[in-house]
Amino acid sequence: MNAQFETFQKASKDNVDAALKAFGVTTKGVQTIVAETADYAKKSFEANTALVEKLAGVKTFDKAVQIQADFVKTSLEGAVAQATKMGQLYTALAKDAYKPFEGAVAKAAPAAAAVVVAATKQAA
């Protein structure tokens, strides 16, 4: 009985340690994502401001259309690049947050499989 308690206590300590590591990694990842989002918002605001300044100085309709078309193209390319980058950041965050739990999952999987097999045999 004492050995089972010690095993349970060690597993609990390992799980708490893994959770703390995952929390630290998650915090750092979220900070990176927030910083990247703020940087993109700042760049977007600056680009919009520059567009308004360019359009204010335009003398012909054709030139205004050309400036707007260039802006839309650049904005779309930037948005696609930013979405790709954010996807990579979120993927990295998920992978890094899971790493501390890999050992616990690897240990628990065979035991869980054994329980499922036993329950299936008992039900049959």
Buried (B, 14 or more C-beta within 10 A) or exposed (E): EEEEEEEEEEEEEBEEEBEEBBEEBBEEBBEEBEEBEEEBEEEBEEEEEEBEEBEEEBEEEEEEEEBBEEBEEEBEEBEEEBEEEBEEBEEBBEEBBEEBBEEBEEEEEEEEEEEEEEEEEEEE
